[in-house]
Every structure is written in C-alpha cells, then in structure tokens.
Amino acid sequence: MAEERELAHFPHLWYQEFYTGNNMGLFMKIKRMVYTKQTKYQRIDIFDTYDLGRVFALDGITMTTDLDEFMYHEMLVHVPMFLHPNPRKVLIIGGGDGGSLREVLKHESVEKAILCEIDPDVIEAARKYLKTSVEFDNPKAEIINENGAEFVSKFKGEFDVIIIDSTDPTAGEGGHLFTKDFYKACHDALKENGVLSAETESPVYDYGWVKMAYNRIKSVFPVTRIYLGFMSTYPSGCWSYTFASKGIDPIEDLDEERVSSFQKPLRYYNAEIHKAAFVLPNFVRELLEPKKG
C-alpha cells in the first residue's frame, strides 16, 4: 500500500544516495515528504528540498531535481533530434518522469511520440507530483506500460529516433536496457536514417558501465560516439551519453542554422555545446580504446 504524505513536514529527515561501491554519495535535507511507494518494480520517493526543489528518486537513486533536470533531458534528447533531418516518430524507452517527452515535443515535426515506461506507478506519481510530466496529455503522445526491451523488439524500420532514458543497470528493471540484444532490437526498429541516444552513466565513477554500453552499441551501429554533459546531481557531475546511427555523423551532419532558429526555450543545449560535447578528455578516450595486444 502506498504511503502518501503530501506536503508533510519532516525537517529532521535526510536523503542519502550511495554511489557505486557505497563509499561516497549525495545527501540533502528533506523539507517536505510528498510521496513514497514500493511498487512491483522499485521504490518511488518524491520530496521537496531547500536548494534543489522537488526531487524524484527510484530505489534511492536520484532521477530528477527541479534545479537541474533540464541539463540531462536537453542533452539526451536534442542531440539526436537535431541530427535527424525530419524526426516524425519517436520512441522514448524509460523516462517515466516525462522530461524527455517534454523535450521531444518541442520539435514541431514530431507527429507521434511513444513513451514506454515499465512501471505504471511512476507515470501516476509523475503526473500528480512532477513538473516534467507536462506533456503526458499531449495528443501526439502515447504512454505504454511495458518492458522497453520487449516492446521495441516488436518493430522493424518504424522509428526516426529512439531515446533510451533508463535507470542505472543495477536499479529496478534498468539492466534490460543495457544488453547487446536490446541495442540490436533498437537498431532494427529504426528507419534507415534513424538515430539513437542513450544515457550511459558517469565516466568517473561508473566507467565500467560506460565502456560496456559503448562497446555493445558500437557492435550494432556503424556510427557510435560518446558525448558528455554537466549534470550536477548525478554522480561526479559529468555524465555520458551515447549517440548511434546507421550513417548520420553527429558533427558533420549537424545543421547549425536549424538549431539557432529553434523557437522553443532551451536552457542548456545549443549548437556550440553540441559540437563541444563530442570532444572527449583523454581519460575518456583511453577508456574507450580497445586494449592492445
């Protein structure tokens, strides 16, 4: 049964997120406990804080905060959306908070955006408590509650863009969205000029996951490139994403004029950020290089 304490004050409570290895993490004082529920898949916690605004967490892992969620959602979504010449049908796998859907629907070319979130309780909680859910009732949007790996395998040559907005590989059902079979299904579900983006974790603390995801995506897609962005409340503040396509180059094929003439508000993403994000520091380059010998 859900334990719901909307706008209840608990000034003595603190939230702690432990990073990989459980030796460090993130902590914040809870101003108000808004909602908590143990679902079939995971624990949902939504609470208000003094500095970050409303926070949404799954299994003790921070998903969004009011303060910085735009950093993550804009980089995950607009990199592939601006690279596709005319994105009309988009699939978002995960992303139950609605932030990626919001960013996708800023593109007027989109005719249909499917949000496939495995946990219906996440959708229900986001709809009621999170600002990121503003486009859930948009007529262009369709919300599906299924395992994303199983859902995408039903399609062949269907989507212009696929966005993988997953939880960590060890959280909830997130592991299904980091397998080679899943990435192969995404490849097959894309049209010939289709593009994909995936969140692929922190290259500082979770470099093993970054390398694993990159290599598996690269084994399926002819064009695969890591890019980075700031995400202040995610582990290390440095977050990685992977772009993949059947032929579109993430730098050469960017139409900067299309970005500069975009009429919808963007707080993080621009053409300069897009290009710079693909310039990797040496330690990330070394991480991705195949071992010699």
Phi, psi and omega in degrees: 000139180291139173254108188244122183229070185294127176057028175275137184272127175223068186294347181271356184267143177235144175259135177232129172248125180263128179283175181308128182097345177062026180253355179201171182175203184236139176222153179203149178279135179275125177276312178218135173273121187262314186199142172211141180201138170266112181265183177299332187252330191190171175263131177256131172228131175230128183208159177263145180235172182280330187242335186256358185074212181282138182240139177240125182230147175236125181051039178075014178246126184293124177262307180219152165226150179303326187294319192227007184301332181298329180300311181291308186295322180292321180287323178294321189268311192283336175302305178289325184294322179280341179278332176284133184295333182201073184288114181249323180237123188234139173245127174251122179255121190087212174068034184295346176287339176095355183295319179292321177299317178303314182290320178302317185281001169287343180270115186294339180291340184292127178258329180211132176232117179261127175254113181254101181242124187294329189255107180297336179291331175294316178300314181298315180294317180297316180303322185274328193236349186245135178294335183292348184272018189299339184255011182302327183260011176296133182299341177279348185262144173227129181254125180242132176255090179213165170296120185300324180295321179286322183295313185293334181290350180280350189244148174227122177057040189258323192248148173278321183222137170238130180240122182258100183253072191262166168280177179299155181303336182261000185254131175053233179261015186299332183298331179298337187261018178232016183264157178296322179298322178294314180296325177295319178296322177296316178304313183290332181281347179274149172290174185299328177257023183288156179227159183221147168226148180218142171283133186228031166077183184274126178285354180270305184264332186238044184298333177294319178293320179301310181297318180299310182297314181300313182294323179290319177294318181297330180289346184251320186257138178292332177242118180219124181220134172279143169222159188238157174205160174286141170210096199297329182257008172267156184310124179079344183079353178249117186241144180252149175226154176239128174261139177216150179204172176268001179174338182288130179269132187289345178253304185297329185263010176282127175267097184295328178296322178297322178291313184293335181267003181296131188267344182276152184292134174229127184261343183235308188285137168206176184296323180292317177299318180305307182293318182294329184297335181272357175273110190263141173294160187301322184293331177283321176302316181295325179298323185271347181288138177293146179294137179275147179080000000 
